[in-house]
């Protein structure tokens, strides 16, 4: 092939790729969700998928690949084609916390992904079973101090694990950690009394609290919740430095083009804005960022998790 023909071939291929990206999407998009169905991440993913389907006319399919601390979903997307049709929906668990919790990961949270946008921020609530004898954080702390390692706490992700570890450090108690694959399974065992307490995202736990199946002891944010106005904060119950939150966000594989990242960012922002009330109803708050802003958030969050895990004396697994 001479230089003239080679130049034409490159030109037409570049134009073809650019045209395909500008008309994106032209077929079904798959959201790979790093946590099980029913989790907060799953609920955000399904809301965005529904609105994107309506707005683009192309199906957006939600594929839950929960378990293994998000490793399965992250590794799958990291190795997927960077064409914009395989999107990771995950949280700070996989991209900010896991590097401080595990000696090795099957994916690189920075180099294997192209950040698209944050979507939703969530605080947590401290819960126990409806018939558990403690009715406040202070009451539980007193019981746990008197009976070291008698009581257990469930975790379904890094923030809920850190929730329990921070509580032990700040209250001077010793609990037994029980890990779970996802929040629905953890809450089921808390309701049944198999596990004493846990820290859960709002969208999963609040309906169970309102139904009387769980008892909420505190909210982990700075302010009380509009959806549970009678629930005091950790600060109000003697833990002024206790703060726990997490974010849901989207990523593409690392080699995705800036044009593709920008296009998906705009589509996801429009989807959230079209049904923002559904997210607000679950508590937490929406924050839509540019890819650059979100990358900075991830980096800052990773530094915070490193400080917290070291302060709690947690050993990497």
C-alpha positions as a printed Julia matrix, in Angstrom:
317×3 Matrix{Float64}:
   0.0     0.0    0.0
   1.54    3.32  -1.08
   1.65    6.37   1.17
  -1.33    8.01  -0.58
  -3.59    4.97  -0.14
  -2.36    4.48   3.42
  -3.22    8.1    4.18
  -6.72    7.68   2.76
  -7.2     4.47   4.75
  -6.19    6.19   8.01
  -8.35    9.23   7.22
 -11.49    7.21   6.53
 -10.97    4.99   9.57
 -10.5     7.99  11.84
 -13.65    9.57  10.39
 -15.56    6.31  10.86
 -14.53    6.05  14.53
 -15.36    9.71  15.19
 -18.76    9.31  13.53
 -19.52    6.19  15.58
 -18.63    8.0   18.79
 -20.64   11.12  17.95
 -23.76    9.04  17.22
 -23.29    6.94  20.4
 -25.13    4.87  21.43
 -26.18    2.84  18.4
 -26.77   -0.43  20.29
 -27.34   -1.81  23.77
 -25.16   -0.59  26.65
 -24.34   -2.87  29.57
 -23.96   -1.53  33.12
 -21.76   -3.91  35.12
 -22.73   -3.3   38.76
 -20.13   -4.24  41.37
 -22.72   -5.09  44.03
 -25.81   -7.34  44.27
 -29.37   -6.54  43.21
 -31.13   -4.43  45.82
 -27.99   -2.6   46.93
 -27.72    1.2   46.79
 -25.41    0.96  43.77
 -27.89   -1.29  41.99
 -30.77    1.11  42.65
 -28.84    4.07  41.22
 -27.75    1.97  38.23
 -31.32    0.94  37.41
 -32.63    4.5   37.67
 -29.93    5.8   35.32
 -30.35    2.84  32.96
 -34.11    3.41  32.74
 -33.74    7.1   31.92
 -30.9     6.55  29.44
 -33.02    3.97  27.63
 -35.85    6.48  27.35
 -33.59    9.27  26.16
 -31.45    7.37  23.66
 -33.87    4.74  22.39
 -31.21    2.07  23.02
 -31.54   -0.55  25.77
 -29.33   -0.16  28.82
 -28.98   -3.5   30.6
 -28.01   -3.85  34.27
 -25.75   -6.84  34.98
 -25.03   -7.41  38.69
 -21.62   -8.94  39.31
 -21.46   -8.64  43.08
 -19.13  -10.42  45.45
 -15.38  -10.59  46.15
 -15.34   -6.96  47.36
 -16.14   -5.74  43.85
 -13.15   -7.54  42.3
 -15.28   -9.51  39.81
 -16.99   -6.51  38.22
 -13.87   -4.35  38.17
 -11.71   -7.0   36.54
 -14.43   -7.67  33.94
 -14.75   -4.01  32.92
 -11.0    -3.37  33.0
 -10.58   -6.06  30.32
 -13.65   -5.08  28.26
 -13.47   -3.22  24.9
 -13.16    0.52  25.46
 -16.0     1.33  23.08
 -18.45    2.84  25.57
 -20.79   -0.14  25.66
 -19.48   -1.72  28.88
 -19.75    0.63  31.87
 -18.77   -0.02  35.49
 -21.19    1.21  38.18
 -19.43    1.03  41.52
 -18.57    2.92  44.69
 -15.63    4.24  46.64
 -15.31    0.71  48.01
 -13.58   -0.6   44.89
 -11.68    2.49  43.8
 -10.74    4.32  47.0
 -11.0     1.9   49.93
  -9.84   -1.46  48.54
  -6.25   -0.28  47.93
  -5.95    0.27  51.69
  -7.65   -3.01  52.62
  -5.96   -5.55  50.34
  -2.32   -6.29  49.66
  -3.04   -6.97  46.0
  -5.94   -6.28  43.64
  -6.76   -7.96  40.3
  -7.26   -4.48  38.83
  -5.64   -1.04  39.09
  -8.21    1.51  40.35
  -6.4     4.35  38.57
  -4.7     2.96  35.48
  -7.34    0.44  34.37
 -10.27    2.88  34.2
 -11.42    6.17  32.74
 -13.52    8.07  35.33
 -16.83    9.26  33.87
 -18.79   10.89  36.7
 -19.94   10.63  40.28
 -23.7    10.14  40.54
 -24.84    9.92  44.15
 -23.47   10.33  47.67
 -24.87    8.36  50.57
 -24.47    8.45  54.33
 -25.16    5.36  56.44
 -27.36    4.4   59.35
 -26.32    2.33  62.34
 -28.9    -0.47  62.68
 -29.8    -3.49  64.76
 -32.75   -5.86  65.02
 -36.12   -4.49  66.11
 -35.99   -6.43  69.39
 -32.35   -5.73  70.3
 -32.16   -4.38  73.89
 -30.14   -1.23  73.07
 -32.13    1.81  71.91
 -29.23    4.24  71.44
 -25.58    4.24  70.48
 -24.55    4.95  74.06
 -26.59    2.01  75.35
 -24.97   -0.33  72.83
 -21.5     1.0   73.62
 -22.08    0.34  77.33
 -23.22   -3.24  76.63
 -20.29   -3.9   74.3
 -17.74   -2.5   76.79
 -19.05   -4.8   79.49
 -18.9    -7.83  77.19
 -15.85   -7.69  74.87
 -16.28   -9.72  71.65
 -19.77  -10.86  72.61
 -21.44   -8.72  69.97
 -20.94   -8.9   66.22
 -21.13   -6.41  63.37
 -21.91   -7.13  59.72
 -20.19   -5.55  56.75
 -21.15   -5.77  53.07
 -18.56   -3.35  51.69
 -15.56   -1.29  52.76
 -17.52    1.65  54.25
 -19.67   -0.62  56.4
 -16.53   -2.44  57.55
 -14.86    0.88  58.37
 -18.05    1.93  60.16
 -17.6    -0.89  62.63
 -13.87   -0.38  62.99
 -14.24    3.35  63.67
 -16.95    2.68  66.24
 -14.68    0.29  68.14
 -11.82    2.8   68.17
 -14.01    5.7   69.29
 -16.06    3.76  71.85
 -13.29    1.58  73.28
 -15.21   -1.62  72.48
 -14.34   -4.92  70.81
 -16.8    -6.44  68.35
 -16.51   -9.49  66.07
 -16.57   -8.71  62.35
 -18.84  -10.82  60.09
 -18.36  -10.12  56.33
 -21.17  -10.48  53.77
 -21.42  -10.52  49.99
 -24.0    -7.72  49.9
 -26.12   -5.4   52.05
 -29.43   -7.3   51.62
 -27.85  -10.49  53.02
 -26.21   -8.62  55.9
 -29.45   -6.87  56.87
 -31.37  -10.13  56.68
 -29.12  -11.66  59.33
 -29.27   -8.52  61.48
 -33.09   -8.66  61.35
 -32.94  -12.33  62.32
 -30.62  -11.7   65.24
 -27.73  -13.75  63.84
 -25.6   -10.57  63.86
 -25.87   -7.82  66.46
 -25.44   -4.57  64.48
 -24.35   -3.09  61.16
 -23.88    0.09  59.14
 -26.01    0.24  56.01
 -26.7     2.59  53.1
 -30.0     4.45  53.32
 -31.79    3.1   50.26
 -31.42   -0.5   51.48
 -32.08    0.01  55.19
 -34.63    2.84  55.46
 -37.6     0.85  54.07
 -36.84   -1.91  56.61
 -36.61    0.65  59.43
 -39.92    2.21  58.43
 -41.5    -1.26  58.28
 -40.33   -1.99  61.84
 -38.02   -4.81  60.76
 -34.86   -2.94  61.77
 -34.12   -0.49  64.57
 -32.01    2.53  63.63
 -29.66    3.84  66.32
 -27.97    6.72  64.46
 -27.17    8.37  61.14
 -23.5     8.79  60.22
 -23.72   12.2   58.51
 -23.46   15.68  59.97
 -27.2    16.28  59.92
 -30.4    14.39  60.58
 -32.25   12.87  57.64
 -35.44   14.34  56.21
 -36.69   10.78  55.64
 -35.99    9.82  59.3
 -36.14   13.13  61.2
 -36.33   11.46  64.6
 -33.06    9.6   64.13
 -30.16   11.38  65.91
 -26.67   11.64  64.46
 -23.6     9.96  65.92
 -22.41   13.43  66.94
 -25.57   14.0   68.98
 -24.89   10.75  70.85
 -21.37   11.54  71.95
 -19.28   10.75  68.86
 -18.5    14.19  67.37
 -15.77   12.95  64.99
 -17.71   10.01  63.56
 -18.44   10.53  59.83
 -19.19    7.83  57.28
 -20.28    8.23  53.66
 -19.81    6.67  50.22
 -20.38    7.53  46.56
 -21.77    5.76  43.49
 -20.04    6.48  40.2
 -19.38    5.32  36.65
 -16.2     4.28  34.83
 -15.21    3.11  31.36
 -12.16    0.97  30.53
  -8.95    3.0   30.53
  -8.53    3.28  26.75
 -11.92    4.9   26.17
 -11.53    8.08  24.13
 -12.09   11.5   25.74
 -14.97   12.01  23.29
 -16.65    8.79  24.46
 -16.13    9.69  28.14
 -17.62   13.14  27.57
 -20.6    11.73  25.68
 -21.4     9.2   28.4
 -20.91   11.85  31.09
 -23.55   14.05  29.42
 -25.99   11.16  28.96
 -25.69   10.07  32.59
 -26.08   13.62  33.9
 -29.24   14.05  31.83
 -30.6    10.72  33.1
 -30.09   11.66  36.75
 -31.6    15.11  36.29
 -34.69   13.59  34.63
 -35.49   11.53  37.74
 -33.6    13.26  40.52
 -36.56   13.05  42.87
 -36.29    9.26  42.98
 -32.72    9.49  44.28
 -33.51   12.27  46.73
 -36.35   10.19  48.15
 -33.83    7.56  49.28
 -31.73   10.07  51.19
 -28.2    11.14  50.4
 -27.62   13.67  47.68
 -26.78   13.94  43.99
 -23.42   15.33  42.85
 -22.7    15.29  39.11
 -19.08   16.01  38.23
 -16.85   16.28  35.19
 -14.43   13.37  34.64
 -11.58   15.57  35.92
 -13.45   16.6   39.07
 -14.39   13.01  39.78
 -10.8    11.79  39.33
  -9.73   14.3   42.03
 -12.51   13.08  44.34
 -11.34    9.49  43.93
  -7.74   10.44  44.73
  -8.72   12.46  47.81
 -11.02    9.67  49.01
  -8.26    7.06  48.62
  -5.95    9.19  50.78
  -8.69    9.48  53.43
  -9.25    5.69  53.52
  -5.53    5.16  53.94
  -5.51    7.43  56.99
  -8.61    5.79  58.51
  -7.43    2.19  58.13
  -4.06    3.04  59.64
  -5.7     4.81  62.58
  -7.9     1.76  63.19
  -4.87   -0.51  63.13
  -6.37   -2.66  60.39
  -4.06   -5.16  58.69
  -4.32   -5.54  54.92
  -5.82   -8.84  53.8
